[in-house]
Amino acid sequence: MRLFVGLDLPWDLRQRLAGLGGGVPGARWVPSENYHLTLRFIGEVAAYQAEEIDHALAALKARRFELTLAGMGTFAKGGRDTQLWAGVERCAGLDLLQSKVEQALQRAGMAPERRRFVPHVTLARLDAAVPAKIASFVQTHNLFRAEPVAVEHFVLFSSRLGKEASVYTPEVEYPLI
């Protein structure tokens, strides 16, 4: 079972993000139903590990908070842009939740995450996209800003790789206090 912990997004925000898609030939746009903010990628685990992860996450206590998406950017690997994303304004509630998720997963036996937490919502994969079109998209949409959304829970998702796109299934929702 392939797992990750994340925040799902309200339907209206997903639709607003989906409306930004296009104008970058060669980009593979993420379907709006897959928009989420990853708090921690876990990867493939056995059934018993999934159960331990569930127990650790269920014991986690964190407060509700508001989340605001703002700005656009890309991730690059080897000098080439690989992902186009909508940014997320940092806030204490998000940072605290992500830290608590990381601690809970380590208590459940997961190795520590090596990458720095960069909150974002992936909009497109850029394997064959034209660099000038990517830069133009980011510049055009860099002032994007959504209304704050209330975050009242986080989710353990399973991920099944598909031919066109991955299929993300919410397995368990964990309420925030």
C-alpha positions as CSV (number, residue, x, y, z in Angstrom):
1,M,0.0,0.0,0.0
2,R,1.4,3.4,-1.0
3,L,0.6,6.2,1.5
4,F,0.9,9.9,2.2
5,V,-0.5,12.3,4.7
6,G,-2.0,15.5,3.4
7,L,-4.7,18.1,3.4
8,D,-7.6,17.9,1.0
9,L,-8.9,21.1,-0.6
10,P,-12.5,22.4,-0.8
11,W,-14.2,21.9,-4.2
12,D,-14.4,25.6,-5.0
13,L,-10.7,26.1,-4.4
14,R,-10.0,23.1,-6.6
15,Q,-12.1,24.6,-9.4
16,R,-10.3,27.9,-9.1
17,L,-7.0,26.2,-9.4
18,A,-8.2,24.1,-12.3
19,G,-9.3,27.3,-14.1
20,L,-5.6,28.4,-14.2
21,G,-4.6,25.3,-16.2
22,G,-3.4,25.6,-19.8
23,G,-1.1,27.7,-21.9
24,V,2.0,25.5,-21.2
25,P,2.4,23.1,-24.1
26,G,3.8,19.8,-23.0
27,A,2.6,20.1,-19.4
28,R,0.7,17.3,-17.9
29,W,-2.0,19.0,-15.8
30,V,-3.0,17.3,-12.5
31,P,-6.8,16.5,-12.4
32,S,-8.5,18.8,-10.0
33,E,-9.7,15.8,-7.9
34,N,-6.0,15.1,-7.1
35,Y,-5.2,18.6,-5.8
36,H,-4.0,18.4,-2.2
37,L,-1.2,19.6,0.0
38,T,1.2,16.8,1.1
39,L,2.3,17.0,4.7
40,R,4.5,13.9,4.4
41,F,5.0,11.3,1.7
42,I,5.3,7.8,3.2
43,G,5.6,5.4,0.3
44,E,5.0,1.7,0.1
45,V,4.2,0.0,3.4
46,A,3.0,-3.4,4.6
47,A,-0.6,-3.7,6.0
48,Y,0.8,-3.9,9.6
49,Q,2.8,-0.7,9.1
50,A,-0.3,1.1,7.8
51,E,-2.1,0.1,10.9
52,E,0.8,1.4,13.1
53,I,0.8,4.7,11.1
54,D,-3.0,5.0,11.6
55,H,-2.7,4.6,15.3
56,A,0.2,7.1,15.5
57,L,-1.7,9.7,13.5
58,A,-5.0,9.1,15.4
59,A,-3.1,10.0,18.7
60,L,-1.9,13.3,17.2
61,K,-3.5,16.5,18.7
62,A,-3.2,19.8,16.8
63,R,-5.4,22.9,16.5
64,R,-7.5,23.9,13.5
65,F,-6.1,26.8,11.4
66,E,-6.6,28.7,8.2
67,L,-4.6,28.1,5.0
68,T,-4.1,30.5,2.2
69,L,-2.8,29.6,-1.3
70,A,-0.7,32.4,-2.9
71,G,1.7,32.6,-5.8
72,M,3.1,30.2,-8.3
73,G,6.4,28.5,-8.8
74,T,8.3,25.5,-10.0
75,F,10.5,22.7,-8.7
76,A,13.5,21.9,-10.8
77,K,15.8,18.9,-11.1
78,G,19.0,18.9,-13.0
79,G,18.4,22.4,-14.3
80,R,15.0,21.5,-15.8
81,D,11.6,22.5,-14.3
82,T,9.8,19.3,-13.3
83,Q,6.6,20.6,-11.4
84,L,4.4,23.7,-11.5
85,W,2.8,24.5,-8.2
86,A,0.6,26.9,-6.4
87,G,2.3,28.2,-3.3
88,V,1.0,28.1,0.3
89,E,1.5,30.9,2.8
90,R,3.4,29.7,5.8
91,C,1.5,29.8,9.0
92,A,2.2,28.5,12.5
93,G,-0.7,26.1,12.4
94,L,0.5,24.4,9.2
95,D,4.1,24.2,10.4
96,L,3.0,22.7,13.8
97,L,0.8,20.1,12.1
98,Q,3.5,19.1,9.7
99,S,6.0,18.7,12.5
100,K,3.6,16.6,14.6
101,V,2.8,14.4,11.6
102,E,6.6,13.9,11.1
103,Q,7.1,13.0,14.8
104,A,4.1,10.6,14.8
105,L,5.4,8.8,11.7
106,Q,8.9,8.4,13.2
107,R,7.3,7.0,16.4
108,A,5.5,4.5,14.1
109,G,8.9,3.4,12.7
110,M,9.2,5.5,9.6
111,A,12.6,7.0,8.7
112,P,12.9,10.8,9.1
113,E,12.0,12.9,6.1
114,R,15.2,14.3,4.6
115,R,13.7,16.9,2.4
116,R,12.7,20.3,3.7
117,F,8.9,20.9,3.9
118,V,7.9,23.2,1.1
119,P,4.0,23.5,1.2
120,H,2.5,23.6,-2.2
121,V,-0.2,22.2,-4.5
122,T,1.1,20.5,-7.6
123,L,-0.7,21.8,-10.7
124,A,1.3,20.2,-13.5
125,R,4.2,17.9,-14.3
126,L,6.6,19.5,-16.8
127,D,8.5,16.7,-18.4
128,A,8.1,18.0,-22.0
129,A,7.1,21.6,-21.4
130,V,8.7,24.6,-23.1
131,P,10.8,26.6,-20.6
132,A,9.7,30.0,-21.9
133,K,6.0,29.0,-21.6
134,I,6.6,27.8,-18.0
135,A,8.3,31.1,-17.1
136,S,5.4,33.1,-18.8
137,F,2.8,31.1,-16.9
138,V,4.5,31.7,-13.5
139,Q,5.0,35.4,-14.2
140,T,1.3,35.8,-15.4
141,H,-0.1,34.0,-12.3
142,N,2.5,34.9,-9.7
143,L,0.0,37.3,-7.9
144,F,-2.6,34.5,-7.6
145,R,-4.1,34.5,-4.1
146,A,-7.1,32.5,-2.8
147,E,-9.4,33.2,0.1
148,P,-8.3,31.5,3.3
149,V,-9.8,28.1,3.9
150,A,-10.4,26.4,7.2
151,V,-8.4,23.3,7.9
152,E,-10.4,21.1,10.3
153,H,-8.8,17.7,9.6
154,F,-5.9,16.0,7.8
155,V,-6.0,12.8,5.8
156,L,-4.1,9.6,5.3
157,F,-4.3,8.9,1.6
158,S,-3.5,5.8,-0.4
159,S,-2.0,6.4,-3.9
160,R,-2.4,4.0,-6.8
161,L,-0.3,4.8,-9.9
162,G,-2.4,5.0,-13.0
163,K,-1.7,5.2,-16.7
164,E,-2.8,8.9,-17.1
165,A,-2.7,10.0,-13.4
166,S,-2.4,8.6,-10.0
167,V,-5.6,7.8,-8.0
168,Y,-5.7,9.2,-4.5
169,T,-8.1,7.7,-2.0
170,P,-8.8,9.2,1.4
171,E,-8.3,6.3,3.8
172,V,-8.8,8.0,7.2
173,E,-9.6,11.6,8.2
174,Y,-8.2,12.8,11.5
175,P,-10.0,15.8,13.1
176,L,-8.1,18.8,14.4
177,I,-9.2,20.3,17.7
